[in-house]
Amino acid sequence: MNYSKELYIIGNGVIAKALAVALTIKGRKVTIIRGSIDEQPIYTEHIQVEIGDQLLAADVLISTLSNHEKLDGIILLTNKSFGNEALAEKLKLKAQQSPIVFLQNGLHIENSFIGLGFRELYRCVLMATSQSINDSKVRFRLVASSPVGIIKGSDEVLSHIVQELNTAMFSFHAEADIQKIIWKKVISNCVFNSICPLLETDNGVFQRNDAALEMAKTVISECVAVAKESGIQLTIDEVLQNVLAISKMSDGQKISTYQDILNKRETEIETLNFAVAKAAGGKNHVPVTALLGELTKIKSELSRA
């Protein structure tokens, strides 16, 4: 394990900005690497993070992959998960010896990296929300400490990663049973990231509308059955309570997929509803979950046509 203090955050979205500020304030050397743009010069951006009535700020280096022959340190992926296959190819020669931490939504999003022989892979389930105020300012809310677990790697490296990432503003902890938490988050995301965009409404709909809640229960039931077939012991009620808690906490807030559609961007639905259908052995085993995913994909494509 290379214990370099260098931290690279791939992706320049709201979570990346909030995390970069937290780590820079902690004294870490942080570079944000734009995932979808390359061949651009390095520059410094003054990023502000609004947390309640507090405003934190830091100057952060913004770069692209072409500026780095090697990424020697911890690599944090906050880019959209549909880009992981291409990203794994780009990082194959630049970062195969460095630990990679996935701070992304989706099921089996690390498979491209496993297939290319990366040896240090860790998965984080984010327990925080962030929204853009403008290009260099975000609003951040910590819900709870975010768990980080091993996909491939060691407890020693996991402990080091958590030590490097953990701050008062944006906290992390090691988690032995990360797969259960991944599945719980994925199922909840299948609910929010398909139903909300299709209804063109905010996350609070499930605590306000009985019909939307019944649709959510159907998706949860289908997905929990797939999780159990994969050896993950989840109950319908615990996922439902998680969905209701998120719905209440983020009432009035638009889910990321709905925001992506409104902004004519590609969505992560492939690594959510479609990934669960694939794990189930086909869409016929999760008909409602799959159909909602297909409709969301069509809606996304129409918005970008």
N, C-alpha and C positions, 0 to 999 in steps of 0.2 A: 504494500500500500504506500502510495506517495502522500506524505502528510503536508504537502504544499498548502499554504494559506490562500492560494488563488482560488477564486470562485467564479465560475462562468455560468451565467443565466441565459439559456437560449430561448428566445421569444421576448417580445417587447410589449406585452400586454399589461393589464392593470395589476395582476399578481406579481409579474416580474418587477414592475416598478416599485411596488410596496416592499417586496422582499429585498431588492437592491438597496433601498434606503435603510431598512432595518439593519442589514449586514454592514453597510458602510459606516453607519453610526456606531456599530459594535467595534469597528476598527479593522474590518476585513477588506482585502483588496478584491473588488467586484467589477466584473465587466459584463454588460448585457450584450449578447450577440443576436442580432436580428435574424430570425429564422428564414423568412421568406424573401429577403433581399441580400444581395452579395455585391462584391466589388465596389464597396463604398468606403470612404476614408473614416478613420476613427475620430469621434468628437466627444465632447463632454456635455451632458445635459443636466440642468438643475431640476431635480425631481422633488415635488412636494407631496406629502401624504397627510390627508386630513383624517384624524382619529377622534371622533367626538368633537370636543371643542379645542383639541390640541392640533397643532400643525408642525410636522417634522419635515426636514428637508436635507438633501445631500446632493453633491455633484458626483455623477456616475458616468463612467466611460461607456460609450455606445459603439459597437464595432460590428463587423461581419466576418464570416468564417474565412474568407480569402485573406484576411489580415493576419491569420494565425497558422503557422506551420504545424504547431502542436498545442493542444490544450492540456496543460500540465496542472491538474488540480481537480476539485470536485465540480462536476458538470450537472446543472439543474435544468431539467427540461420543463418549460412552461408554455411551449409552443402548442398549437393544436395537434392532437394525437394523430390525425390523418396524414400528417407529414413525416411520421416516424420512419417509414420505410426508406424514403429518400435521405433523411437525416442520418440514419444508421450507416448508409453507404458513404456519406460525406465524412463521418467521424471515424470510419474504419481505420484510416491511416493516421488520423490526428489525435485520437483519444481512446484507443482500445485498452490502454492500461489504466485509465482514470476511472474512478467510481462515477456512475451515472445515476442520478436520482430523478424519477419520473414524478412530476407534480402536475399530472394531467388526468382528465376524465377518461373512462373507458375500460373495457375488458380486454385482457391479453395484448395491451398496447406495447409491451416490451418484446414481443415475439421476433420482430425484425432484428433486434440487437442480439437476442439469443442465437438466432440463426447465423449471424456473422461472427460468433465466437467471443463476444464481450464477456468479461469474467466478473465484473463488479457492477451488479444491477440492483437497485433499491427502489422501492415504491412508496410514495407518500400519498396519503389521502388528505386533501386540504380541508381544514375546518375553519375557513376564513372566507370572507367575501370582499370584493373590491369593485368599485365602479369608477369609470373615467369622469372627471370633471372638465378637463381639457387635455391637450397633448402631453403636458408635463405635470399634471396634478391629478391625483386619484383620491377617492374616499375609501378607507379601509376599515373593516370590522373583524376582529378576532372573535370567533364563536367558541373555540376550544383549542387546546393543544393538538397539533396535527401529527398523527402516527406515521412512523416510517418503519418499513420492514424489509426483509431480505427476499429478493427474487433469486439472485445468485450472489454469493459473497460470504462475509463472515461477521460474527458478532463484534469483533474488534473494529472493523471498518464502520459498521453501523453506528457504534458508539461514538466514533470520531466524527462521523457526519452529523449526528444529532448535536454534539458539542459545538461544532462549527456553525450550525444553522440556528440554534436556539437563541432567541432574544426575548426580552420582555414584551416587545411589540408584536412579534410573530413567533410563537413558540412551537416546538417540536419535541417528540419523545419517541423512543424505540418501542416497537410493537412486535411481539412474537407471532401473533395470529393475524397477519396483515391481510390474508386472502379473504377472511370473513368480512373485514371492514371494506375491502375493495368491492365485494359483491353487494354489500348493503348500499354502498354509495352508487354503484352502477345501476341497481334496480331503481333507486330513488331518482336517478338521472333519467332513466328510461321513461319514468312518469312525467317529470317536469319538462324534459327536452323534446317531448313529442306532443303531449296534450296541450301545454300552454301555447306553443307557436300555432298549432292548428286552431285553437280557440281565439288566438290573437289576444291573449290576456296575460296578467301577471301571476306570480307564484302563489298569491293568496287565494286563488280560485278554489282550491280543495277544501278550505275551511269555510267557504262562502256558498258553495254550490253542491248539492247532494248528487246530482247526475255526474258531475266531473269527479267527485269522490268515488262513486261506484265504478267509473272507468279506471281510476287509479287502482282500486282494489283488484280489478280483473288483471291488470298488468302485473301487479305485485304477486298475485297468486301464480300466474304463469311463470314468472321469473324465479320465484322462490323454489318452485318444483325443479327447475333447471339447476339451480344452485345446489340443491340436495343431491341431484344426480352427479354433480361434480364434487361431492364430498363436503359441501359447505352447509353447516347446520344453522339455518335461519328460519324464523317463524314469520308468517304473514303479518301478525300483529306488531312485531318489533319494527318491521320495515314500514308498516302503515303509520305507526306512531312517529317514526323518523320523518316521513313525508309531511305529516300534519305539523310537526314542530318546525320544519323548514318553511312550510306554507305560512304559518303564523309569523315567524321571525322575519320573513322577507316579503310580507304582504305589500303589494304595490311595486315590487321590483320585478323586472323582466328577466327571465332565464337567459343564459348565454346563447342558446340556439335561436331563440326569438330575436335577440339583439343581432345575431349574425345574419339572419334572414332580412331584417329591416335594413341592415347596412350592406346587403348584397354580397355577403361573404359565405364561403363554404362552411358547412356545419360538421360537428363530430358525431352525427347520428350513426355513421358506419361502425363506430367503436362502442356504440350503446345498444340500441334495439337490434341492429343487424348482427352484432357480435354475440348477443344472447341467443338469437335465432340459430346462429352457426353452432354455438355450444350445445344447443338443444337437438341438433341433428337435422335442422330444417325449419322453415317458417310454419309448417303445419302443426308443429308441437307448441308453438306460442303464437297462435293466429292473430290475436288482438295486438300484442306487442309488435309483431312484424308488420301488420297493416299500418299501424300508427307511424312506424318508422318509414315505411314506403311513402306514405302521404307527406310526411315531413320532408323527405328527400325531394319529392316532386315540388313541394312548395318552395324549397330552397332553390331548386334549379330554375323555376319560373321567375323567381325574384332576380336571378342573375342573367336571364335571357335577354 
